[in-house]
Amino acid sequence: MSVSLSVVVLLAIVVFVLLRNGALRVLPALATAGLGFFLASTGAAAPINAAAGGLAALLAQISL
């Protein structure tokens, strides 16, 4: 749970910075958020969560 919350916060910061700099427009950002929302309710959510957890574990081992 803490990994997914950290990823959400990090991605929210990235999107906010991109919107403020004008590198990302509002409608594409909303479309991407909608895609992520609906993707989370499909069968692809479990493999994506597993891959993110594996990447987090790999990064944790590298930093030690």
N, CA and C atoms as a LAMMPS dump frame, in Angstrom:
ITEM: TIMESTEP
0
ITEM: NUMBER OF ATOMS
192
ITEM: BOX BOUNDS ff ff ff
-5.0000000000000000e+02 5.0000000000000000e+02
-5.0000000000000000e+02 5.0000000000000000e+02
-5.0000000000000000e+02 5.0000000000000000e+02
ITEM: ATOMS id mol type element x y z
1 1 1 N 0.815 -1.197 0
2 1 2 C 0 0 0
3 1 3 C 0.856 1.258 0
4 2 1 N 1.938 1.26 0.778
5 2 2 C 2.771 2.458 0.844
6 2 3 C 3.481 2.721 -0.474
7 3 1 N 3.813 1.654 -1.207
8 3 2 C 4.472 1.841 -2.501
9 3 3 C 3.507 2.483 -3.477
10 4 1 N 2.275 2.003 -3.535
11 4 2 C 1.335 2.574 -4.494
12 4 3 C 0.988 4.014 -4.133
13 5 1 N 0.894 4.321 -2.834
14 5 2 C 0.621 5.69 -2.424
15 5 3 C 1.783 6.598 -2.799
16 6 1 N 3.003 6.135 -2.62
17 6 2 C 4.175 6.922 -3
18 6 3 C 4.215 7.165 -4.498
19 7 1 N 3.871 6.169 -5.277
20 7 2 C 3.859 6.311 -6.733
21 7 3 C 2.785 7.302 -7.148
22 8 1 N 1.628 7.238 -6.509
23 8 2 C 0.55 8.173 -6.837
24 8 3 C 0.97 9.606 -6.532
25 9 1 N 1.591 9.809 -5.392
26 9 2 C 2.04 11.157 -5.026
27 9 3 C 3.107 11.644 -5.996
28 10 1 N 4.055 10.791 -6.326
29 10 2 C 5.114 11.161 -7.269
30 10 3 C 4.538 11.509 -8.637
31 11 1 N 3.631 10.684 -9.145
32 11 2 C 3.035 10.958 -10.449
33 11 3 C 2.166 12.206 -10.42
34 12 1 N 1.491 12.458 -9.315
35 12 2 C 0.689 13.682 -9.201
36 12 3 C 1.583 14.92 -9.251
37 13 1 N 2.739 14.844 -8.611
38 13 2 C 3.682 15.965 -8.651
39 13 3 C 4.202 16.176 -10.063
40 14 1 N 4.533 15.092 -10.753
41 14 2 C 5.023 15.196 -12.134
42 14 3 C 3.966 15.815 -13.03
43 15 1 N 2.719 15.363 -12.915
44 15 2 C 1.641 15.912 -13.737
45 15 3 C 1.421 17.39 -13.413
46 16 1 N 1.456 17.747 -12.137
47 16 2 C 1.282 19.147 -11.745
48 16 3 C 2.373 20.028 -12.357
49 17 1 N 3.611 19.578 -12.29
50 17 2 C 4.721 20.355 -12.857
51 17 3 C 4.57 20.469 -14.375
52 18 1 N 4.192 19.387 -15.032
53 18 2 C 4.006 19.436 -16.482
54 18 3 C 2.867 20.367 -16.875
55 19 1 N 1.794 20.369 -16.1
56 19 2 C 0.689 21.28 -16.381
57 19 3 C 1.108 22.735 -16.168
58 20 1 N 1.859 23 -15.12
59 20 2 C 2.296 24.37 -14.833
60 20 3 C 3.266 24.885 -15.898
61 21 1 N 4.126 24.011 -16.42
62 21 2 C 5.105 24.418 -17.432
63 21 3 C 4.505 24.509 -18.824
64 22 1 N 3.297 24.04 -19.011
65 22 2 C 2.672 24.072 -20.322
66 22 3 C 3.084 22.911 -21.205
67 23 1 N 3.826 21.957 -20.667
68 23 2 C 4.25 20.797 -21.449
69 23 3 C 3.126 19.779 -21.594
70 24 1 N 2.107 19.914 -20.764
71 24 2 C 0.97 18.997 -20.803
72 24 3 C -0.302 19.826 -20.736
73 25 1 N -1.21 19.561 -21.647
74 25 2 C -2.479 20.282 -21.664
75 25 3 C -3.486 19.564 -20.775
76 26 1 N -4.552 20.256 -20.436
77 26 2 C -5.536 19.741 -19.49
78 26 3 C -6.293 18.54 -20.059
79 27 1 N -6.769 18.62 -21.291
80 27 2 C -7.551 17.511 -21.852
81 27 3 C -6.746 16.215 -21.991
82 28 1 N -5.503 16.24 -22.51
83 28 2 C -4.729 14.996 -22.51
84 28 3 C -4.458 14.459 -21.11
85 29 1 N -4.272 15.353 -20.137
86 29 2 C -4.063 14.904 -18.755
87 29 3 C -5.313 14.214 -18.22
88 30 1 N -6.479 14.774 -18.504
89 30 2 C -7.732 14.149 -18.073
90 30 3 C -7.962 12.81 -18.766
91 31 1 N -7.622 12.733 -20.047
92 31 2 C -7.773 11.473 -20.773
93 31 3 C -6.844 10.405 -20.201
94 32 1 N -5.629 10.789 -19.861
95 32 2 C -4.681 9.844 -19.281
96 32 3 C -5.134 9.386 -17.897
97 33 1 N -5.656 10.312 -17.108
98 33 2 C -6.17 9.948 -15.778
99 33 3 C -7.357 9.004 -15.907
100 34 1 N -8.226 9.259 -16.864
101 34 2 C -9.363 8.373 -17.096
102 34 3 C -8.923 6.986 -17.524
103 35 1 N -7.924 6.934 -18.391
104 35 2 C -7.394 5.64 -18.813
105 35 3 C -6.843 4.872 -17.62
106 36 1 N -6.083 5.539 -16.78
107 36 2 C -5.531 4.88 -15.596
108 36 3 C -6.621 4.402 -14.65
109 37 1 N -7.653 5.214 -14.483
110 37 2 C -8.761 4.849 -13.607
111 37 3 C -9.467 3.595 -14.112
112 38 1 N -9.773 3.56 -15.395
113 38 2 C -10.475 2.4 -15.944
114 38 3 C -9.558 1.191 -16.095
115 39 1 N -8.278 1.409 -16.335
116 39 2 C -7.316 0.313 -16.412
117 39 3 C -7.195 -0.387 -15.072
118 40 1 N -7.329 0.371 -13.984
119 40 2 C -7.218 -0.208 -12.645
120 40 3 C -8.345 -1.184 -12.345
121 41 1 N -9.453 -1.092 -13.058
122 41 2 C -10.57 -1.996 -12.807
123 41 3 C -10.587 -3.184 -13.759
124 42 1 N -9.55 -3.357 -14.565
125 42 2 C -9.469 -4.483 -15.488
126 42 3 C -8.551 -5.563 -14.932
127 43 1 N -8.397 -6.611 -15.682
128 43 2 C -7.507 -7.692 -15.293
129 43 3 C -6.042 -7.325 -15.387
130 44 1 N -5.726 -6.207 -16.02
131 44 2 C -4.335 -5.782 -16.15
132 44 3 C -3.803 -5.135 -14.88
133 45 1 N -4.678 -4.846 -13.932
134 45 2 C -4.247 -4.155 -12.713
135 45 3 C -3.291 -5.004 -11.877
136 46 1 N -3.571 -6.284 -11.741
137 46 2 C -2.724 -7.147 -10.916
138 46 3 C -1.295 -7.266 -11.468
139 47 1 N -1.104 -7.523 -12.773
140 47 2 C 0.274 -7.563 -13.279
141 47 3 C 1.006 -6.225 -13.187
142 48 1 N 0.281 -5.125 -13.363
143 48 2 C 0.904 -3.808 -13.255
144 48 3 C 1.35 -3.563 -11.819
145 49 1 N 0.5 -3.915 -10.851
146 49 2 C 0.871 -3.767 -9.444
147 49 3 C 2.046 -4.667 -9.084
148 50 1 N 2.069 -5.879 -9.621
149 50 2 C 3.177 -6.795 -9.357
150 50 3 C 4.482 -6.258 -9.948
151 51 1 N 4.407 -5.698 -11.145
152 51 2 C 5.6 -5.132 -11.776
153 51 3 C 6.1 -3.924 -11.003
154 52 1 N 5.199 -3.069 -10.538
155 52 2 C 5.601 -1.903 -9.755
156 52 3 C 6.215 -2.327 -8.425
157 53 1 N 5.647 -3.355 -7.798
158 53 2 C 6.215 -3.866 -6.548
159 53 3 C 7.587 -4.479 -6.762
160 54 1 N 7.742 -5.208 -7.853
161 54 2 C 9.045 -5.789 -8.181
162 54 3 C 10.09 -4.726 -8.459
163 55 1 N 9.691 -3.677 -9.159
164 55 2 C 10.617 -2.579 -9.439
165 55 3 C 11.012 -1.871 -8.148
166 56 1 N 10.046 -1.663 -7.263
167 56 2 C 10.352 -1.031 -5.974
168 56 3 C 11.304 -1.893 -5.15
169 57 1 N 11.091 -3.2 -5.164
170 57 2 C 11.982 -4.101 -4.429
171 57 3 C 13.384 -4.089 -5.03
172 58 1 N 13.454 -4.057 -6.348
173 58 2 C 14.755 -3.993 -7.025
174 58 3 C 15.485 -2.706 -6.679
175 59 1 N 14.798 -1.588 -6.698
176 59 2 C 15.419 -0.312 -6.361
177 59 3 C 15.86 -0.281 -4.9
178 60 1 N 15.094 -0.918 -4.024
179 60 2 C 15.469 -0.976 -2.611
180 60 3 C 16.745 -1.785 -2.409
181 61 1 N 16.913 -2.864 -3.18
182 61 2 C 18.125 -3.676 -3.066
183 61 3 C 19.334 -2.961 -3.646
184 62 1 N 19.133 -2.206 -4.697
185 62 2 C 20.25 -1.498 -5.331
186 62 3 C 20.782 -0.408 -4.421
187 63 1 N 19.898 0.304 -3.723
188 63 2 C 20.336 1.416 -2.906
189 63 3 C 21.057 0.988 -1.648
190 64 1 N 20.98 -0.269 -1.26
191 64 2 C 21.673 -0.741 -0.067
192 64 3 C 23.084 -0.981 -0.373
